[in-house]
Each structure stands twice: as structure tokens, then as C-alpha cells.
């Protein structure tokens, strides 16, 4: 009889814990759904400010207060950046992909996916994502630069040169663009053009 009472008591305790868990869970979900647009905007701005000052964990905790169905492209991009910084590249790509499903202009998401794939030496997939980024925004120079980096890794120096020139047309003060372009010329056998670019580097003034 005693063991039966103990089993009933244990079952009752488990049931109570489950009831409390679901009560807390649904209360939290309802509270999140009750957030106004202004409150969500304030959370976003604070989280983005924290991320920009390298307070990743605090930014992540704030963003997690925003319900999934009310997260926009920018939120998913920042989440992807945070998880990438934390070394969770799979989760990062998941969030970047969510950004691309929300907006057909999510050039930053495609760019960041490309960067992750470039680090992993998945050049074909990185190339695809950098091209999608360029399709979304033809004025972002770093997509051209990193697409060129894919071609340099694949030893396709003529293609790399083409995209580095496009990157420089958009941002003429980025020294890395010139260095890689000089490298391409050198690998293509044009030492004179390569040296001319290297000699001009000291004249380049960074924008303020």
C-alpha cells in the first residue's frame, strides 16, 4: 500500500511540474506576442547597438525576446552574424537563409553565407552566394571582392581581375582590392602592371 501511495505522489508531482512548465511557456509566448511594434523596434535597436560594441551574448538574449514570426530580415542577419562569431556556422547559415526568405533584397545574408563558405573552401557554393548578393545589390563592393577571392583560390585570375576592377570602381580607397588585383596581374604574367599598382598604394588615402 505504501509503494502505491508513493507512485501516486510521484505521478502527481510530475503532473504538477508539467502544468507549471506549460503555464510558464505559454505565458511567456503570450507576453512576446503582446509586444508592440515600438517595443520590438526598441529591442532591435538596443540589440544591434550591443552587437556593434561586441556584446554578443547580451545582444542574443535581447533578440530572443522577439517572437520568430515578428523577426525581420535585419534581425535574422544579425542573429546569423552572432552565431558565426560564436563559431556556430550551421546555425548562422540557417538564420541567413531565413533572411533570404523574408526579402528578395537580402544581399547581406547572401554575402555572409558566401563568406562562411569561402572560409570552408566551398568555392562553388561561395561563388553562387556572392553572385546572388550582387544581384540583390550591385553597389556593395565587398561582394565583388570576395567573389574575386573565390576565383583567386581557383586560380582563375582573369575572372578575379574583372571583379576586383568592379569593386574598385565602387570603393577606390580599399587597399586590399589593389593588393589582390596586383597579385592577379602578377599571376597572369603582367609584372609591370602589378608593380604599378603596388607603387600607387602609398598614394591612396582612406575615406573618412
N, C-alpha and C positions, 0 to 999 in steps of 0.2 A: 504493500500500500504506500509506503513512504517513497519508493522509487517512482511510482506512478505520479505522486504529487510533485516530485522534483521535475519529472519530464514535462508536466503541465505548466509548472512555474517557468521552466526554461523556454517553452514554446511561447508563453505569454510575454516573456521578456524580449524574445526575438521579434515578436509581432509588434510590440511597443516601439522597439528601436526602428523597425521598418516604417512604421507610421510616422514617427518623428522625422526620419530621413526624408520621406516623400513630402512631408509638410514643409520642411526647410527648403527642399529643392524647388517645389512649386511656388513657394512664397518668393524665393529669390528670382525665379523666372518671371513671375508676375511683376515684381519690382523693376526688373530690367525692361520689360515691355512697357512699363508705365513711364519710362524716361521720355522727357520732351525732346524735341529736335534741338532746342538750345542747350539742354543738358548734355546731349550726345556731342554736340559741337564743342562744348567746353571740355569734355573728357578727351576728345580727339586732340584739341589744341594743346592741352596740358601734356598728354602722352607724347605728342610729336616734339614738344619742347624738351621733355625729359630724354627722349631718344637722341635728339641733336646734341645734348650735353653728355652723352654716353651713359645715361642711367637706364640701361636696357630693361632690367628686371622690374623697376618701378613703372616704366612705360608699358610693359607687357601686362602687369597687373591692372593697370587702368583700362587698357584696350579690352581686356577680358570682361569688363563691366558692360561693354556694348554687345547687345544680342547679335547673333550671327546674321539674322535677316535684316539688320539695320546697319551693317558694315558696308562701307562703300569701297571703291577702288583704292583710294589712298590708304585706308585702314589696312586692307589686305597687303598692300605693297610694304607698308611699314612693318607689319607683322612678319612678312617674309624676310625683310632686312634684319629684324631682331633675331629670328631663328637662324638665319645664315650666320650672323655674328656669333651666335651661341654654338655653332657647329652642327646644327640640326638641318642639314641641307635638304633632306627629303620633305620635312615639314615646311621649310622655306618655299620650295617649289610648289607645294600644294597651295599655299597662300597666294603666290604669284599667279598661279593658274586660276584661282578664284577671281582675282582682279581682272583677268582677261575675259572671264565670262560675264562680268558686270559691264565692262566698257570695251568697245572696239578700238579705243584710242589709248590703251594701257601700255604705252611704249616703255615705261619704266619697268613694268613687270616682265615684258619680253626681254628687255636689256639685262635685268638681274638674273633671269633664268639662263641667258646666254653666258653671263659671267661665271656662274656656277659650273656650267657645262664646260666652259673653256678651261677652268681650273682642273676639271676632271679629265681633260684631254679628249672629251667627246666632241670633236671638232665639227662633224657634220650637223649634229643637233644644235650646237652653239651657233653655227653659221645660220641655220634656219631661224633661230630666235632673234639674232641680230637683224636679219633681213625683215622680220615681222616688226621689230621695233622701228626700223627705218620707214617701213610702210605706214606705221601709225604716226610717226613724227620725223619728217625729213630734215628738221632743223637741229637735231640733237647730235653733236659731233662725236660723242663717245661711242655711239653705236657703230659708226663708220670705222672708228679707230680699233675697236675690239673685233669687228668683222675682219679688218686687215690683219689683226693679230692671229686669227684663225688661219688665214692664208699664208702668213709667215711660217706658222708651225707646220703647215702642209707643203712648205717650200714653193708656194705659188706666188712668187714675188711680183709679177706683173699685175695680178689682181689686187694684191695688197697695196701696191703703189697707187692704183686707181682710187681706192677708198681712203687712203691716207691724204691724198690731194683733196678729196671732198671734205674730209674732217678739217683740214687746214683752212679751207675756204670759209668754214663756219667759225673756227676758233684759231686765229693765226698766232696766238701767243702761247700755245701749249708746246713746250719743248720736247716732250715725249713723242709728239707726232713727227717732228723733224728728225729726231734720232732714228725712229723706225723707218722713215722714208729714206734717210741716208743709207741705212742698212740694206734696204731693198735695192737701191741703186748699186750698192757695192756687190751684192749677191748676183745682180744682173750683169755685172762686168763693167759698170759705168763708174769707175773710181773718181773721175773728175767731178761728176755731178754730186756724188756722195760727199766729197771733200768740200765742195762749195757750200753745201747745206751745213756741214759741221762748222765751217768757218763763220757762217752767218749767225750761229746760235747766240753768241755774246751780244749781238745787236737787238735781240728780241726782248722786249720789255713786257713783263706780265701785266695783265689788266688789273685795275683796282676796283 
